[in-house]
Every structure is written in C-alpha cells, then in structure tokens.
Amino acid sequence: MIVVPKSVRLPFLTTLAAMLPGVSNKAAWEREYAEGAWSRLGAGSDADRYAIILGHLIRRGTPCSLLDVGCGSGHLLEFVSHANLTDYVGLDISEEATKLAAARGFANASFHASTAEAYTPDRKFDVIVFNEVVFYLKDPRAVLTRYQSLLEPGGLLLVSMVECPLARLLWHKLSRAFVTTQRTQVGAGGGLSWSIRALEPKPA
C-alpha cells in the first residue's frame, strides 16, 4: 500500500486516492478524520466553491431539502446552513466524519455513514450535491443516474470536482448521460481550480 504523507492535501490526495484504491479505503478515511487531516476544509478556495453551491440554493427561491454526498465533517452544511433549507442529509463513507458533523449540532440535519453506492434513502430531495466525491465512485455515471431519480420534480443535481486530467476524463464520461445546464469555475492559488456543474439527464 502506498502511504500518502499528512502534508499532502487536495487535490493531490483526491487524485491519488481515486487512482489507488489502497489510499481511499474506509480505514484510511477514518484515520485521517480522527487525526484532523481534513479540518482545514471550508476555508480559502473551499469557501469560494461552497459559495457557488450556496448561490444555487438561494436562486431556487423556495425552501429545499439537501442531500450532501461526501459530506465529510459538515463544512458545506456550516456554509449553507443560513440558506432556506427545510432539512439536510449528509452522507459519507467515514463514521468518524459523520460523528464530527453531527456534533456541530445543526437543526434539521441528519448524517449517515455509508458509501454512495450502498445508500438508499426512503425519500426524495430538492437538491443533491456530489462534493469532490465522484473521483471515488467505481461507476460515476451509474451512481449519478440513480441519484438523479431521487430528485423531486424540478430538482437540482450539482457536482463539484477539482480540475485535473482525471476530472476531465470523468466529465467526458458523464457527458454521455448528462447535459451541463450551468457551469462555474472557481480558481485558487497555485493554478488550482474547481468546476461546479448543474447536470440534467440527456433527453431520451
């Protein structure tokens, strides 16, 4: 197994973990969250892309429910909590992350430790966000297609990915099943940038 130093941060860990399953296994996530390796999220460029997601929620103009796939320890929820949310559900592979998220004490929020592939909610949502998690899906197209079916009529599917060669490949694969209705690029220092896109299924 290849060990990634603690000093390595996104997007390098993201792309390495996506290509090397040994880096992205559940035990690694549990250890990293327990050690605080992801506590920096929500600041700097992360806040910039979270602001784009918040803007999508505000523009809807009506109260909405939100499913956050890859919620981590709840940084996105902290950022969008003042939006007009009826309720929030956070999903993450790490039990440690969901415990940290629940400890923040947000009202009308619940958290589940599961993979995106295994999770099956008993309800639908107005907005579903895949926040830097598509890299870790074995079949992103199939997973996003399933979650698209979990949206309420007129619902919104948002996907955020750091820009890198792997992301460009994943966007290309997703384009076979989805069309991008809105796209926003968020830049950061060091030449890094993120793409946040609203996706809809291609017409049959």
Backbone torsions as a table, in degrees:
resi	resn	phi	psi	omega
1	MET	NA	136.5	177.0
2	ILE	-85.3	129.1	-179.8
3	VAL	-98.3	127.1	178.9
4	VAL	-95.9	124.0	-178.9
5	PRO	-59.2	152.1	178.6
6	LYS	-60.0	-28.8	-178.2
7	SER	-68.7	-16.4	179.7
8	VAL	-76.5	131.1	-176.5
9	ARG	-128.2	172.6	175.8
10	LEU	-55.5	145.9	3.2
11	PRO	-88.8	-1.2	-172.9
12	PHE	-64.1	-42.9	177.6
13	LEU	-64.2	-38.9	179.4
14	THR	-59.7	-49.7	-175.9
15	THR	-71.6	-36.9	176.7
16	LEU	-65.1	-44.2	-178.5
17	ALA	-64.0	-35.3	179.4
18	ALA	-66.5	-35.0	-176.6
19	MET	-90.0	-20.0	-176.1
20	LEU	-122.9	96.9	-175.7
21	PRO	-54.8	-30.0	-179.7
22	GLY	-64.4	-24.1	179.2
23	VAL	-81.3	-31.3	-171.4
24	SER	-101.4	17.8	-179.4
25	ASN	-74.0	166.2	-173.3
26	LYS	-60.0	-41.2	-178.8
27	ALA	-60.0	-38.0	178.9
28	ALA	-65.0	-42.6	178.7
29	TRP	-62.9	-43.9	-179.5
30	GLU	-59.6	-44.3	-178.9
31	ARG	-64.4	-44.4	-176.7
32	GLU	-66.5	-39.3	177.6
33	TYR	-69.1	-38.3	178.7
34	ALA	-64.1	-32.6	-179.3
35	GLU	-88.0	-1.4	177.7
36	GLY	79.6	18.4	-176.6
37	ALA	-64.2	-22.3	-176.5
38	TRP	-109.6	13.0	-176.6
39	SER	-68.5	-19.2	-177.9
40	ARG	-74.7	-15.5	-177.6
41	LEU	-59.1	149.2	179.9
42	GLY	101.3	-7.9	180.0
43	ALA	-112.9	164.3	173.9
44	GLY	58.6	-129.2	-176.4
45	SER	-65.6	-26.9	175.9
46	ASP	-63.1	-42.1	178.0
47	ALA	-62.5	-35.3	179.1
48	ASP	-62.7	-45.0	-179.4
49	ARG	-75.7	-30.3	173.7
50	TYR	-62.4	-34.4	179.1
51	ALA	-63.6	-34.0	177.2
52	ILE	-65.2	-43.6	178.1
53	ILE	-62.8	-43.4	177.1
54	LEU	-58.6	-41.4	178.9
55	GLY	-59.9	-40.4	176.5
56	HIS	-60.3	-41.6	-178.8
57	LEU	-66.6	-43.4	-178.3
58	ILE	-66.0	-40.0	-178.0
59	ARG	-65.0	-20.6	177.9
60	ARG	-63.1	-31.7	173.5
61	GLY	78.3	-5.2	179.6
62	THR	-131.0	156.0	176.7
63	PRO	-57.7	142.3	-177.2
64	CYS	-143.6	155.1	174.0
65	SER	-95.8	146.9	-174.1
66	LEU	-130.5	128.1	170.6
67	LEU	-107.7	121.0	-176.9
68	ASP	-108.1	101.5	-178.7
69	VAL	-87.1	116.6	-172.9
70	GLY	89.1	45.5	-171.3
71	CYS	-73.1	-17.1	-176.7
72	GLY	56.9	-138.6	-177.5
73	SER	-94.5	19.5	169.6
74	GLY	94.5	20.9	-178.3
75	HIS	-67.1	-38.9	178.6
76	LEU	-65.2	-42.3	178.9
77	LEU	-59.5	-42.5	178.9
78	GLU	-58.2	-37.1	-177.2
79	PHE	-75.0	-37.6	-173.9
80	VAL	-102.1	5.7	-173.4
81	SER	-62.2	-23.7	179.2
82	HIS	-88.7	2.4	171.5
83	ALA	-73.4	170.4	-175.5
84	ASN	-83.3	70.4	-179.5
85	LEU	-93.7	132.9	172.4
86	THR	-78.1	-37.8	176.4
87	ASP	-166.0	165.0	-176.0
88	TYR	-136.8	136.5	173.8
89	VAL	-123.8	124.5	178.5
90	GLY	-107.1	136.8	-178.1
91	LEU	-126.5	131.1	177.5
92	ASP	-153.3	150.0	179.6
93	ILE	-67.8	-23.9	-174.0
94	SER	-93.7	122.0	175.0
95	GLU	-66.0	-37.2	178.6
96	GLU	-61.0	-41.8	179.4
97	ALA	-63.4	-44.8	-178.5
98	THR	-68.1	-30.7	175.3
99	LYS	-66.1	-43.0	177.6
100	LEU	-62.6	-40.5	179.6
101	ALA	-64.7	-45.4	-179.0
102	ALA	-63.6	-33.0	-178.9
103	ALA	-67.0	-14.6	177.8
104	ARG	-70.0	-20.4	171.8
105	GLY	75.2	29.1	178.1
106	PHE	-72.2	139.9	178.1
107	ALA	-72.5	151.3	176.3
108	ASN	56.4	33.5	179.7
109	ALA	-125.1	139.4	174.8
110	SER	-135.7	157.5	-174.4
111	PHE	-136.1	143.8	-178.9
112	HIS	-132.5	133.8	176.1
113	ALA	-95.4	107.8	-177.7
114	SER	-167.5	163.1	171.1
115	THR	-79.5	157.7	177.0
116	ALA	-62.8	-33.6	-179.1
117	GLU	-67.9	-37.2	-174.2
118	ALA	-86.9	-25.3	-173.7
119	TYR	-70.7	130.0	176.7
120	THR	-133.8	100.5	-179.7
121	PRO	-72.2	161.4	179.4
122	ASP	-100.7	23.1	-176.8
123	ARG	-156.3	176.9	176.3
124	LYS	-113.8	167.1	-175.2
125	PHE	-130.8	156.7	176.7
126	ASP	-80.4	-35.1	-179.6
127	VAL	-136.9	134.1	174.0
128	ILE	-124.7	127.3	-178.4
129	VAL	-114.7	129.2	169.7
130	PHE	-105.1	99.6	-170.3
131	ASN	-99.6	95.3	179.4
132	GLU	57.5	38.4	-177.1
133	VAL	-121.6	-13.7	-176.6
134	VAL	-61.4	-29.3	178.4
135	PHE	-55.6	-30.8	-171.5
136	TYR	-94.8	0.6	-178.0
137	LEU	-87.3	135.0	179.5
138	LYS	-68.3	-35.9	179.1
139	ASP	-136.2	79.1	-175.4
140	PRO	-54.7	-41.4	-178.4
141	ARG	-60.3	-44.9	-179.5
142	ALA	-67.0	-41.2	-178.5
143	VAL	-66.0	-46.4	-179.7
144	LEU	-66.4	-34.0	176.4
145	THR	-63.4	-41.2	178.1
146	ARG	-64.8	-43.7	-179.2
147	TYR	-69.7	-29.5	174.9
148	GLN	-58.3	-35.9	179.2
149	SER	-71.6	-11.4	179.3
150	LEU	-93.9	6.6	177.6
151	LEU	-88.2	144.3	171.1
152	GLU	-67.5	159.3	176.0
153	PRO	-52.3	131.4	-177.5
154	GLY	78.6	10.7	-177.4
155	GLY	-71.7	168.3	-172.6
156	LEU	-123.5	127.6	174.9
157	LEU	-107.5	118.2	-179.1
158	LEU	-115.0	136.1	178.6
159	VAL	-128.7	129.7	176.3
160	SER	-117.1	129.9	175.3
161	MET	-141.3	138.7	173.2
162	VAL	-67.1	141.5	-177.9
163	GLU	-75.9	124.5	178.7
164	CYS	-165.5	169.2	-179.8
165	PRO	-55.6	-40.0	179.8
166	LEU	-64.7	-40.2	178.5
167	ALA	-62.0	-41.6	179.4
168	ARG	-62.2	-37.3	176.4
169	LEU	-65.4	-42.3	-179.4
170	LEU	-67.1	-41.2	176.9
171	TRP	-60.4	-40.2	179.2
172	HIS	-62.3	-43.9	179.4
173	LYS	-64.2	-41.0	-179.8
174	LEU	-67.6	-28.1	-178.8
175	SER	-64.8	-16.3	177.6
176	ARG	-72.7	-23.0	-178.2
177	ALA	-116.8	-18.6	-174.6
178	PHE	-130.4	154.3	170.2
179	VAL	-111.7	145.7	177.8
180	THR	-89.2	118.9	-179.9
181	THR	-93.3	-27.0	174.8
182	GLN	-146.1	142.1	-179.2
183	ARG	-140.9	130.9	178.6
184	THR	-130.8	132.9	175.6
185	GLN	-103.0	134.7	177.5
186	VAL	-122.0	120.9	-178.7
187	GLY	-94.2	160.7	177.2
188	ALA	-144.2	174.3	178.8
189	GLY	-64.8	157.6	177.4
190	GLY	75.9	14.5	178.4
191	GLY	81.1	8.1	178.8
192	LEU	-81.0	149.3	174.2
193	SER	-153.4	159.9	179.3
194	TRP	-125.1	149.6	174.7
195	SER	-115.4	126.0	176.1
196	ILE	-115.6	120.3	-174.0
197	ARG	-128.0	141.2	170.6
198	ALA	-93.8	126.9	-175.2
199	LEU	-116.6	145.3	172.7
200	GLU	-132.6	150.2	178.6
201	PRO	-63.6	146.1	174.4
202	LYS	-66.0	143.9	177.1
203	PRO	-58.9	142.4	-178.5
204	ALA	-66.5	NA	NA
